[in-house]
């Protein structure tokens, strides 16, 4: 019993030393600026103005939102996105209509309304900002969809 406790305490001690050594080499994307002492000159990123649909970079990529969505209400009782993108309104709003895939439940039963698992649009569809990337990105779009 004493040997087991000794081995456990040694293992815990070694893991604490090892993890603190690893933590010293972790760096933040924010650089050396602390949150509390950061600059007071906050730069607010601007969402791009309404534009044509944005090209997709890979197969099955959810379409990106080419307009501002600030203030859009999406809750259990109301979804602002549907005021333009529903099958009823998309032509009048000159918007992209919701895909048929959004009307199927997880068992692939076709529903009359948007499925609850697809109702909260911003889980997959995101607006674009005119922001500089925090880190270099070497991603190249799939050539098959070009």
RAQUI-V85881 format. One record per helix or strand of 2 or more residues. SS is the DSSP state (A for helix, B for strand). FROM is the first residue (numbers start at 1). TO is the last residue. If there is no record, write none. Layout:
# RAQUI-V85881
SS_FROM_TO / SS_FROM_TO
This chain:
# RAQUI-V85881
A_2_23 / A_82_85 / A_90_93 / A_100_103 / A_121_123 / A_143_145
